[in-house]
């Protein structure tokens, strides 16, 4: 496990359009990340915090089952990743 304090982290699920613009952004919290992190077996970190991970359409249903408020919009390519919150 990385020596990361997850209280200082936030996460975004970002949908990118064809012009590489962030068209749809959903904030996620630590509890939600814990629900979905195992859907990304190739991850290098425990909390999806040190890289950006592609979210293929095959994962949409499983992610929505774990986090019901998630929405995926047609025509966008999604990624998920963590960032440090300003403190």
C-alpha positions in Angstrom: 0.0 0.0 0.0 1.2 3.5 -0.8 1.9 5.8 2.1 -1.0 8.1 1.1 -3.4 9.8 3.5 -6.8 9.4 1.7 -8.3 12.3 3.8 -6.3 14.7 1.6 -7.4 13.1 -1.7 -10.3 13.6 -4.1 -11.3 11.8 -7.2 -12.9 12.7 -10.5 -14.6 10.5 -13.1 -14.1 12.6 -16.3 -15.8 12.1 -19.6 -13.8 13.5 -22.5 -15.4 14.5 -25.8 -13.9 14.2 -29.3 -12.1 17.6 -28.9 -10.4 16.4 -25.8 -12.5 18.7 -23.6 -13.7 17.5 -20.2 -17.4 17.5 -20.9 -18.7 15.5 -17.9 -17.1 15.5 -14.4 -18.3 13.6 -11.4 -16.6 14.0 -8.0 -16.1 10.8 -6.0 -15.2 10.2 -2.4 -13.0 7.6 -0.6 -16.0 5.3 0.2 -17.0 5.3 -3.5 -13.4 4.6 -4.6 -13.3 1.6 -2.2 -16.5 0.2 -3.9 -15.0 0.3 -7.4 -11.2 0.0 -7.1 -11.2 -3.8 -7.6 -12.8 -3.2 -11.0 -9.3 -2.0 -12.0 -7.1 -5.0 -11.4 -4.2 -3.5 -13.3 -3.9 -0.5 -11.0 -0.6 0.4 -9.4 -2.1 1.9 -6.3 -4.8 1.0 -3.7 -6.9 4.1 -4.1 -6.6 5.0 -7.8 -4.6 8.0 -6.7 -1.3 8.0 -8.6 -2.5 7.6 -12.2 -5.4 8.1 -14.5 -7.2 5.0 -15.4 -9.3 4.5 -18.5 -12.9 3.4 -17.8 -14.1 1.2 -20.7 -17.8 0.9 -21.4 -17.7 -2.7 -20.2 -17.3 -1.3 -16.6 -20.1 1.2 -16.7 -22.8 -1.2 -15.4 -20.6 -2.5 -12.6 -19.6 1.0 -11.6 -23.2 2.1 -11.5 -24.2 -0.9 -9.4 -21.5 0.1 -6.9 -22.2 3.9 -7.1 -25.8 4.4 -8.3 -25.5 8.2 -8.9 -22.9 7.7 -11.7 -23.9 8.7 -15.1 -22.1 7.8 -18.4 -22.9 9.9 -21.4 -22.9 8.5 -24.9 -20.0 9.6 -27.1 -17.6 10.4 -24.2 -14.5 8.5 -23.2 -14.1 8.2 -19.4 -11.2 8.2 -17.1 -10.9 8.1 -13.3 -8.1 9.4 -11.1 -7.2 11.0 -7.8 -5.8 14.4 -6.9 -4.6 16.2 -3.8 -7.2 18.4 -2.2 -6.1 21.9 -1.3 -5.8 22.2 2.4 
